[in-house]
Amino acid sequence: MKVLRNALFAGLLAMPVHAEEVIDLTVASSHPTVVPWVGMIQTHFMARTDEILAETGNYRIAWNEAFGGQLYKANATLTSVEDGITDVGWVFSFLEQAKLPLSQASSNAPFSTSNPALQLEVHQQLLESNEAFRNEWEQHNLKVLGLTGTDLYDIYTKAPLDGIDAIDGMKLSAPGVLGTWLRGTGANAVDGALTTFYTDVQTGVSDGAVTLALGALPIKLYEVAPYINRFDAGGAFSGAVAINRDTWDGLPEEVQTAMVEAGKYYTQAHGKDLVERHEAALNKMVELGAKVVDMPDGELVKWVNKMPDVASDWATPLEERGIPARAFLSEYLDALRARGETPARDWDK
């Protein structure tokens, strides 16, 4: 019996011991987690990555979280991932017009779709099929994992509007490229982001903001701009959850595979969330004291027709630099049309 016990003990010593490898990664953002697409980095991208890795137990990620501008602000989201200030972060493409020009296509073809989930689906397709679009991101030493977009845009003001003509002469906060939407309206765009809108309106820097319900609710914009002038203006591509390329290249293949799957899950869930929570966010703001002002029929078309040919104004200088902006714009709009969408204006014609 003693011989048998010794043999069993020796056999156990000879068996390989499974050891879980812990990988330290920093994940960060300029915006706080109360902003839905940032919060979903935690609840969907990170959680799904953890869930997939737990199936084998070979690897575990120890996430060092630095959300809400702890490491960088909204004007440094791209360089912070590019330079490795964070390993994983949300890149806010609205504020990166020079470095991510093709990523501005949906913003420079306003009101082409009012379906945020479909808009994200199209951009996911373009990321996989359009080399110029993919390279635009990858040249900045990063890999895109998940995509973000916006819900529908309205104009939040201190006093109610009776139509788009009423913004003539007003100062309206808008993030980066979305200031283009105010061209031809007589309003002046004040560059900003969700992190600045409240203070800008409160201090009189602007009279209101062009923004979206899922962003306006958590920053309590309705407290200083209580009138939600509802245009249901179309959504736009706003950026990506990305990882520093050097970090990416150093990860085991199993972890890379898990992150790619988690990124796609995040994109799909985010698109669905944009659709489902838009109305809920508007209703919640009304409960908290905001007032929805429904615009008369035809005001959105009137708005888009006030604009000059912003798509051509965007594409022409890019073409002169050898960037295929017109072809990319057509590919984007054709993909929308193929899915049954009818852009408010044929920006590629």
C-alpha positions in Angstrom: 0.0 0.0 0.0 2.9 2.3 0.9 4.4 1.7 -2.6 1.1 2.5 -4.2 0.8 5.8 -2.3 4.3 6.7 -3.3 3.6 6.0 -6.9 0.4 8.1 -6.8 2.3 11.0 -5.2 5.1 10.8 -7.8 2.5 10.8 -10.5 0.8 13.9 -9.2 4.2 15.7 -9.1 4.8 14.8 -12.7 1.5 16.3 -13.8 1.8 19.8 -15.3 0.3 22.5 -13.1 -2.1 24.8 -15.0 -1.1 28.5 -14.3 -3.3 31.4 -15.3 -1.3 34.2 -16.8 -2.3 37.7 -15.7 -2.0 40.5 -18.2 -2.0 44.1 -17.0 -3.8 46.5 -19.3 -4.8 50.2 -18.8 -8.2 51.2 -20.2 -9.2 54.8 -20.3 -11.4 57.5 -21.8 -11.9 61.3 -21.9 -15.6 60.9 -21.0 -17.1 59.4 -17.8 -18.8 56.1 -17.6 -22.2 57.7 -17.2 -22.0 58.4 -20.9 -23.5 55.2 -22.3 -20.9 54.2 -24.9 -18.1 54.7 -22.4 -19.9 52.7 -19.7 -20.4 49.9 -22.2 -16.6 49.6 -22.5 -16.8 48.2 -19.0 -20.1 46.3 -19.2 -19.7 44.9 -22.6 -16.2 45.1 -24.1 -14.2 44.3 -21.0 -16.8 42.0 -19.5 -17.1 40.0 -22.7 -13.3 39.7 -23.1 -13.1 38.5 -19.5 -15.9 36.0 -20.1 -14.3 34.5 -23.2 -10.9 34.2 -21.5 -12.5 32.5 -18.5 -13.6 29.6 -20.7 -10.1 28.3 -20.9 -8.5 29.9 -17.8 -5.2 30.4 -19.6 -5.3 34.2 -19.3 -6.8 36.9 -17.2 -6.7 40.6 -17.8 -6.1 42.9 -14.8 -7.8 46.1 -16.0 -6.4 49.4 -14.7 -9.4 51.7 -15.3 -8.8 55.4 -15.9 -12.1 56.7 -17.2 -13.5 60.2 -17.1 -10.5 62.1 -18.2 -8.1 60.8 -15.5 -5.3 60.4 -18.1 -6.3 62.8 -20.9 -9.0 65.0 -22.2 -11.3 64.9 -25.3 -8.8 66.6 -27.5 -6.1 63.9 -26.9 -7.9 60.6 -27.3 -6.1 59.5 -30.5 -2.6 60.4 -29.4 -3.1 58.9 -26.0 -3.8 55.5 -27.5 -1.2 56.0 -30.2 1.6 56.9 -27.8 0.7 54.2 -25.2 -0.5 56.6 -22.5 -3.3 54.0 -22.3 -3.4 50.5 -23.8 -7.1 50.6 -24.6 -9.1 53.7 -25.1 -12.1 55.4 -26.8 -10.9 57.5 -29.7 -13.2 60.4 -30.4 -13.0 60.8 -34.1 -15.2 64.0 -34.2 -12.2 65.9 -32.8 -9.7 64.3 -35.2 -10.6 65.8 -38.5 -7.0 66.2 -39.7 -5.8 62.7 -38.7 -9.0 60.8 -39.4 -10.5 62.5 -42.5 -12.5 59.6 -43.9 -14.0 59.0 -40.5 -15.8 62.3 -41.0 -17.8 61.1 -44.0 -21.1 60.5 -42.2 -20.8 63.9 -40.4 -20.3 65.6 -43.8 -23.3 63.9 -45.3 -25.8 65.0 -42.7 -29.1 63.3 -42.0 -28.4 60.3 -44.3 -29.8 57.8 -41.8 -31.8 57.9 -38.6 -30.9 54.3 -37.8 -27.8 54.3 -35.5 -27.4 50.5 -35.5 -27.5 50.4 -39.2 -24.9 53.2 -39.5 -22.5 51.3 -37.3 -23.1 48.1 -39.3 -22.1 50.0 -42.5 -19.0 51.4 -40.9 -18.0 47.9 -39.6 -18.3 46.7 -43.2 -16.3 49.6 -44.5 -13.6 49.0 -41.9 -13.2 45.4 -43.2 -13.6 46.2 -46.9 -12.1 49.6 -47.5 -8.3 49.7 -47.2 -8.1 53.5 -47.1 -10.5 53.7 -44.2 -8.7 50.9 -42.3 -5.3 52.3 -42.9 -6.4 55.7 -41.7 -6.7 54.3 -38.2 -3.9 51.7 -38.3 -1.3 54.3 -39.4 -1.6 55.8 -35.9 -0.2 52.7 -34.2 -3.5 51.3 -33.1 -6.0 48.5 -33.9 -9.7 49.2 -33.9 -11.7 46.8 -31.8 -15.2 48.3 -31.5 -17.1 51.2 -33.2 -19.2 54.0 -31.7 -21.9 56.2 -33.1 -24.5 58.6 -32.0 -28.2 58.6 -31.4 -30.3 61.3 -33.1 -29.4 65.0 -32.7 -31.6 67.8 -31.5 -30.9 71.4 -30.5 -31.0 72.2 -26.8 -31.6 75.8 -26.0 -32.4 78.2 -23.2 -35.6 79.4 -25.0 -37.8 77.4 -27.3 -37.5 77.5 -31.1 -40.3 77.6 -33.6 -38.2 76.2 -36.4 -34.7 76.1 -37.9 -34.9 79.8 -38.9 -34.9 80.7 -35.2 -31.3 79.8 -34.7 -30.1 82.6 -37.0 -27.7 84.6 -34.9 -27.4 82.1 -32.0 -24.2 80.6 -30.6 -24.5 76.8 -30.4 -22.0 74.4 -29.0 -21.2 71.5 -31.3 -18.4 68.9 -31.2 -15.8 69.5 -33.9 -17.0 68.5 -37.3 -20.7 68.8 -36.4 -20.3 72.5 -36.4 -20.6 72.0 -40.2 -24.3 71.3 -39.7 -24.8 74.9 -38.8 -23.4 76.4 -42.0 -26.1 78.3 -43.9 -28.4 78.6 -40.9 -27.0 81.9 -39.6 -26.0 80.2 -36.3 -22.4 80.3 -35.0 -20.8 77.0 -34.0 -18.9 77.0 -30.7 -16.4 74.0 -30.7 -16.9 71.8 -27.7 -17.8 68.3 -26.4 -20.1 66.8 -23.8 -17.6 67.6 -21.2 -17.8 71.3 -21.9 -21.4 71.9 -23.0 -23.0 72.5 -19.6 -20.4 75.1 -18.6 -20.5 76.8 -22.0 -24.3 77.3 -21.8 -24.3 78.2 -18.1 -21.6 80.9 -18.6 -23.1 82.3 -21.8 -20.3 81.1 -24.1 -23.1 79.5 -26.1 -26.9 79.8 -26.2 -27.4 76.0 -26.5 -26.0 72.9 -28.1 -26.5 70.6 -31.0 -26.3 67.3 -29.2 -27.9 63.9 -28.5 -30.2 62.6 -25.8 -27.9 59.9 -24.5 -25.1 62.5 -24.0 -27.3 65.3 -22.7 -29.0 63.3 -20.0 -25.9 62.2 -18.0 -24.3 65.7 -18.2 -27.6 67.3 -17.1 -27.6 69.7 -20.0 -31.4 70.1 -19.5 -30.7 72.1 -16.3 -29.2 75.0 -18.3 -30.8 74.4 -21.7 -34.2 73.0 -20.8 -35.8 73.2 -24.3 -35.2 70.1 -26.4 -36.1 71.3 -29.9 -36.8 68.0 -31.5 -35.5 67.6 -35.1 -34.6 63.9 -34.9 -31.5 64.7 -37.0 -29.6 61.7 -38.2 -26.8 60.0 -36.3 -23.1 59.8 -37.2 -20.0 57.7 -36.8 -18.2 59.1 -33.7 -15.1 56.9 -33.1 -13.8 53.6 -31.9 -12.6 51.6 -29.0 -9.0 50.9 -30.0 -5.8 49.4 -28.6 -2.2 50.5 -28.9 -0.6 48.5 -31.7 2.6 47.7 -29.7 0.4 46.4 -26.8 -1.7 44.4 -29.3 1.3 42.8 -30.9 2.6 41.6 -27.5 -0.7 39.9 -26.6 -1.2 36.1 -26.9 -3.3 35.1 -29.9 -6.0 33.8 -27.6 -6.3 37.2 -26.0 -6.4 38.9 -29.3 -9.1 36.6 -30.6 -11.2 37.3 -27.4 -10.8 41.0 -27.8 -11.9 41.0 -31.5 -15.0 39.0 -30.6 -15.7 41.3 -27.6 -15.3 44.4 -29.9 -17.9 43.1 -32.4 -20.2 42.3 -29.5 -19.7 45.8 -28.1 -20.4 47.5 -31.5 -23.7 45.5 -32.0 -24.8 46.0 -28.4 -24.0 49.7 -28.6 -26.0 50.2 -31.8 -29.0 48.4 -30.3 -28.7 50.5 -27.2 -28.6 53.8 -29.2 -32.0 52.8 -30.7 -33.7 51.6 -27.5 -32.5 54.3 -25.1 -32.9 57.4 -27.2 -36.7 57.8 -26.4 -36.1 56.7 -22.8 -33.5 59.4 -22.3 -35.8 62.1 -23.7 -38.6 60.9 -21.5 -36.3 60.9 -18.4 -35.2 64.5 -19.1 -38.8 65.6 -19.3 -39.4 64.0 -15.9 -36.5 66.1 -14.6 -37.9 69.3 -15.9 -37.0 69.6 -19.6 -39.5 70.4 -22.3 -39.6 68.8 -25.7 -40.6 71.1 -28.5 -41.6 69.2 -31.6 -40.6 70.9 -34.8 -43.2 71.3 -37.5 -43.1 68.9 -40.4 -40.5 69.7 -43.0 -38.1 71.5 -40.7 -35.4 68.9 -41.0 -35.5 69.0 -44.8 -35.5 72.8 -44.6 -32.4 72.6 -42.3 -30.5 70.3 -44.6 -31.3 72.4 -47.7 -30.0 75.5 -46.0 -26.6 74.0 -45.9 -24.1 74.5 -48.7 -22.6 71.4 -50.4 -20.7 70.5 -47.2 -19.9 67.0 -48.6 -18.1 68.5 -51.6 -16.4 71.1 -49.4 -15.1 68.2 -47.3 -14.1 65.9 -50.1 -12.4 68.3 -52.5 -9.3 69.2 -50.4 -8.9 65.6 -49.4 -8.9 64.5 -53.0 -6.2 67.1 -53.7 -4.1 65.3 -51.1 -4.7 61.9 -52.7 -7.3 60.7 -50.2 -10.2 59.0 -51.9 -13.0 60.9 -50.1 -15.6 60.9 -52.9 -15.3 57.2 -53.5 -15.5 56.5 -49.8 -18.6 58.8 -49.5 -20.3 57.0 -52.3 -19.5 53.6 -50.9 -20.9 54.7 -47.5 -24.1 56.2 -49.0 -24.6 53.2 -51.4 -24.3 50.8 -48.4 -27.1 52.8 -46.7 -29.3 52.8 -49.8 -28.7 49.1 -50.2 -30.1 48.6 -46.7 -33.3 50.6 -47.5 -32.2 54.1 -46.3 -33.0 57.3 -48.1 -30.6 60.1 -47.3 -32.2 63.5 -46.8 -29.9 64.8 -49.6 -27.9 62.9 -52.2 -24.5 64.2 -51.1 -22.6 62.1 -53.5 -24.5 63.2 -56.6 
